[in-house]
Amino acid sequence: MAYDFDRVIERRGTNCSKWDTDPRTIEGVDYPVGSPLPLWIADMDFEVAPEITEALTERARHGVFGYTLIPDSCYDAIIDWEARRHGWRIEREWIQFAPGAVPAAHMAVQAFCQPGDRVIIQRPVYYPFFRTVLNNGAQIANNPLVLRGGRYEIDFEDFERQARDPRTTLFILCSPHNPTGRVWSREDLERLGDICAKNGVRVFADELHCDILMPGYKHHPFGNVDAVCRENSMTVIAPSKTFNLAGLQATILITPDPRMRLLYENVLARNSIPRPNLFAITGLEAAYRHGERWLDELLVYIKGNYDFLVNDLQERLPQVRVMPLEGTFLAWMDFSALEPDPYVLQKRMLTEANVWLDEGWVFGPEGNGFERLVLACPRSILKEALDRIVRAFGR
């Protein structure tokens, strides 16, 4: 490999959310002296592609950081990336920006829902979606995923029931799905799109993990499935998960329908949301123009980490069931055979294993007994985490 993903980079003391946050401020669980090993928040412990660092450094050398326009080259980089990686030919006028995927989802609820409206989500799912709905005066309409034969599937009959409710106006799609690791088929997405369009339900497609795919799997952008999906959806993408640039807050919205774009633009204006800052623009363009080889090698490394995790747990802690990984860099693991109480599981993971994972219950009660582990770290860190977990739970 040209890039050294095994290299451990010290992130403590850099105001890093993953490594410098005190877990007691979030989890509310006492833990022994010494910080637990963090594999919870979904960012990588890898150095970014050198071309990104070089572009940011060169921009910083200019020394003037005033108000900044978004250059044509940035739009072109986004358009070229989507066409090259996912076969979606988007138009420049479809592109808008937001300071993050969660703020974009909040503003989508404000744009497309009235207080009291219902928003469909599919638990267990990325938990900020809950606040996104509730904080904007809407209600959650849960269409829980069904675990069959070790694989999560969509309950389409229930989804259609939820969509038929006249109060339901929005569906937040997570594709690829966080935390379960599913990559939805074109047929699944087409069926969801048809149901939503038939019932007047708009779609907000969170596709943050769309570039993180395991061998043999293909991501289908919701807005590129067919004309029905294209004209009834807003899609969010970003280099944040793909290239470890979450701190730059460069998030892209792709909305083909002009009325939906206008409704969203009105919310941006009402909230005085500015354009992306100049470093976000610089990093985004450099990533999409020059980061492809780095990404291809990263995907090989993440697959290697997943295989290592599966094989190690199968040998040393076979009671833990690891869900198949199709996309994302997130392992979704069922610990319920070892500890059925999710809150006891949480405490044991922090205080006995001294490892900090994302608890399954935060993704909804459907995640009780599960843990989410971030695979985007040097293998030595993953091995240390597994050694600690085996020592704590293998007794």
Buried (B, 14 or more C-beta within 10 A) or exposed (E): EEBEBEEEEEBEEEEBEBBEBEBEEEBEBEBEEEBBBBBBBBBBBBBBBBBBEEBBEEBEEEEEEEEBEBEEEBBBBBBEBBEEBBEBEBEEEBBBBBBBBBBBBBBBBBBBBEEEBBBBBBBBBBBBBBEBBEEBEBBBBBBBBEBEEEBBEBBEEBBBBBBEBEEBBBBBBBBBBBBBBBBBEBEBBBBBBBBBBEBEBBBBBBBBBBBBBBEEBEBBBBBBBBEBBBBBBBBBBBBBBBBBBBBBBBBBBBBBBEEBBEBBBEBBEEEEBEBBBBBBBBBBBBBBBBBBEBBEBBBEBBBBBBEBBBEBBEEBBEEBBBBBBBBBBBBBBBBBEBBEEBEEBBBBBBBBBBBBBBBBBBBBEBBBBBBBBBBBBBBEBBBBBBBBBBEBBEE
